Amino acid sequence: MKFLRSLSLTTVAILLSACGAVKTTDNVFPTSVNVCVESASETRFIVHWEDGHYSIENGESSEKFRTEFVSENLQKIKHVDQDRRFRIHTDDVAAFAGDDATAEALNWGPNQMDAPSLWSKNIQGEGVIIGVIDGMVDTTHPQLANSIALNTGEIPKNNIDDDNNGFVDDYKGIQVNSEPNDPVVNRHGTHVTGIIVADPNQGAIDGVAPKAKVLPAQFIANDGGGSIGDAIVALNYVASRGAKIINMSWGLDPCMDIPNLRSALNDLNNRGLLLVTASGNGDSSGVGINMDSTPAFPSAYNFSNQLNVAAATMSMSLIGFSNYGVKSVHVAAPGVGIYSTTPMNQIETMSGTSMAAPMVSGVAALLWGAIPSATAAQIKQAIMSSVTRPATPLRVSTGGVVNAYDALSQLKVITGQ
């Protein structure tokens, strides 16, 4: 009997070794090592559960959370990270003081990408939902009011989760952070949204895909900051609501390669969503960074269904602040002096890779609206294989700027349509 018991224990040990390390509180919730330790929360934690879902949990300290919550739920938990807060780069902002006579200059971005050639064929992104993971979106702006993906299972403003999806009153999207919005300063998300879907029949801005729908999922507060945990909640929300494209016009410090953010985005990638990221607006002095040698996240993850976007000028050159990289940045798109919608029925110009990314999200929506059976991989391939290359190739893997008309031609070849 003693021999049999010893054999059984040995067999168990071999099996555990074959399957990998034994799960412990320390390897499920490892101590942070050189991962932006100064930004790590001691009271807020991102939990990735074995069943695949994520939650944000609170605790008194990281050590107490590890020894109590993680220990008690060890077999159900896959990984835990301390939540981290970051701030997006503040873009230069200037109000629009012109009139409709300047519409061509106002909309130089879509024009440069030859989007009007598709609009004239009634290809305008109809039937496609784009998740905008960002700051506040003013859904009352006249150019956006008809472009929001509504949750028809929810009754607005009744303080009830009518569709039992875990979110109360998410009729026009969600706000994950709890701070009341100040539309005077929280303008980034509305600007990004207008670039994608602004209705040209209601104002001066031409959205790249004016008949697509945007699903706002806010996690960025008035100070331009947000938490990674809130971003993960927002990402999974838009996916659950049928978004085919996710626009991420924000980025983290190079040290913030957070395992649960990587896992969450990888899951969405594997589910066939197209992930569009802004490459980033350079270092503290405003000089673009080579992401091949100094990666920042989530833009540098380079998932199979990810498009990482640099910012180009009207003359088709990369702007000096734009991050670049011939391996880790895929395409360039207009991102300098971009006019778009901002809260309180205004139009303003901003510059940044934050503006270039939604240009590409809009083009992707045009392509998917035209060929709904296409996959995210095919959309990405079409966009990358059809760029307009200037005489001196840009420092991105394709060497050029996105072209909507040529991308659709390529997609037809790729899909056999």
Summary of the structure (lengths in Angstrom):
residues: 417
radius of gyration: 22.5
end to end distance: 70.3
largest distance: 93.1
contacts: 1526
relative contact order: 0.14
helix: 32%
strand: 20%
